[in-house]
Structures are given as structure tokens and as C-alpha cells.
Amino acid sequence: MRIFSEPAGPKIISVILVLVAFLLIDKCSKGDSPDKWDKKLTEVEAMYAQLPLYHDFQKVSDGGSAKPTSVAVFKYYKSGGRYDDVKAFYSKELTAVGWRLSSEVGVKDWWRDFGGRKLKFENGPYTLVIDYRGDKEVDPGWNYAISALWRE
């Protein structure tokens, strides 16, 4: 008496191929484990902690994210500092320790121009972005943001 109506060979081969595929996927994904990106996030947070802070920046919120190809740490500040003074401070302080100012662009908020600007500094795989929200918006919750990013 036969248990299977068809030869079992093709079914067994299919099951083995599926198991091998799962094992390969599992093996390859170990390099992208959350722990790896948490360690990179910790590294970027430590680098951020070493950054100079403009004298009247008051932190209002912060956050971070870790993904397989990028890590970001960002903090939002309220400040009475003029943009030109903040730009001069960070240009002097950051270039003195190896950062390079790579761009400065104007920024609009939902197509509205509040006078916002964005400074971008680079140092190897790291990028610092200093966002100035502008001085024409009435009582924003923050007017400066500094983001530290790492990209693979």
C-alpha cells in the first residue's frame, strides 16, 4: 500500500530548497541585526555629544533613528542667535576639528519663505546639518536643528 499517490522525491527536494533558502536569508541578515545599528547609533550619539554648542541654544526636543544604511541623531533648539552669528560660530569651530562646509542653501516651509537656511558639513562618512527655520515665522517651537548623520 502506498502512502503517497505521487513519488515523494520532488516534494522532498522542494522542501529542502525552501529550508536552504530560509537558512541563507537568516545567515545573510545577521550582519544587519538591530544590535549592529544600535551600536552605530551609540557611536553617532557620542560624536554628537562632542560637538560645540552655540552659547544660547536651549534644547526643546531630540530624537534618532537607525536603519541598515543610515543613522541619524537630531536635536531641536530655541535660540535668540542671529543666523550669521551661528553660521560663523559653527564654521569656525567645526572646520578647526576637520569638518568641511559643503553647502549652504535656502529652505522653505511648505512653499513659504521664512528666511530659513541649511548648512551642511561633512567629515568622512559623517554629515552635520544645521537647519535655521527662519526669523519670519511667529513663535516657532524651535528655530535651529542640528542633525548628525552617518551613511554607509
N, C-alpha and C positions, 0 to 999 in steps of 0.2 A: 504494500500500500504506500503510495506517495503522499507526502505531506504537502508539497508544493505542486501546483499544476504546471508550472514552468520551471525550467532549470534555474537553480538559485545563483549560479555564477555571476550573471550580470548585476543582480541586485546586491550581492556582496561587494562587488567591485565599486558600485555606485556609493554604497555606504562608506567604504574605505576612503574613496576620493573626497567625500564630504568631510569626514573626520580629519583627513590630512589638511584640507583647506582651512578648517577651523583652527587646527594647531598652528599652521603657518601665520594666520591672521593674528592669533594670540601672541605668538613669538615676536612678530614684527611690531605689534602695538606696545610691547613692554618698554621700548625706548621712548614712547610718547605717554608714559604714565603721568597721572596728575602730580605725583611727587616730584618728577623732573621739573615741571613748570612751576610748582610751588617753590622749589629751590631757586629758580631763575627769578621769580617774583621777589623772594627774600633778598637776592643779590641786587636787584634794581632798587628796592626799598632802602637798602644800605647805602647805595650810591646817592640816592635822593637825599638821605639824611646828611650827607657830606656837603651838599650844595649850600652856598651862601644864601641868606635870606635878606631881602631888602628891609631896611630898618623899621618900617611901619606896617609891614604885611601882617594882617591878622587872619588866621585860617578860619574859614567858615564851613568847609566840608572837604572830604577826601575820598579816594577810592582806588581801586586797582583791578586789573584783570590779567589772567594768564591763559594763553592759547598756545597751540602747538608751534606757531611760527612767530609769535609776538607776545611781549609782556609790557604792561603799562601801569604806571603809578601816577596819579594825578591829584592835585590839591588846588582848592579854590581859595582866593584871598580877597579881602576887602582892604583897600589902601587909599590914602589921600595923595599918594605919589603921582607926580606928572609922568606921562609915558616916556618922554625924552630922558628924564632923570633915571627911571627904572631901566630903560634900554642902556644908558651909559653905564650904570652900575653893573648890570649883568654882562655887558660886552667886555668891560674891564676885568671883572672877577673870573669869568668863565674862560676867556682866552688866555689868561695867566696860568691856568691849570690844564691847558691842552685842548679846550673846546674851540671849534671853528664856527663862526657865524655863517650859515649857509644861505639863509634867505630872510627877507622881511617883506610881508605883503599886507595889504589892507584886507579887512574882514567885515562882512555884512551879516546882520542877524535877520534872517527871513527877508532878504532884499532891502532891509532898512540900514542906512549908514549912520551908525552912532559914533563913528571915528575909531572903530576897532582896528587893531594891528596884531600881527603874529610874527614873532621872532623864532627862528629855528636854528639851533646849534647842533653840531654833530661831532662825535668823538668815537671813531671805530664803529662798532655795531650799535652804539647808543645815540639817541636823539633826545634833545631837550626842546620843548616847545613852550614858549611863553606867550600866552594869549592875553591881550588887553581888550576888554569888552567895549571900551569907548567911554567918552565923558558926556555924551549927549542923551543917554538913557536916564530916566528919572528913577533914582534909588534902586539900582540893581542889587541883587543879593550878593554878588561878587563882581569885582571888576578886573581881577587878574587871575589867571590859572597857569600853573606850571605842571607840565606833563613830562615824565621821564619814560622813554620807550626803548625797548630792545627788540630788534628784528633779526631773525635768522637769515 
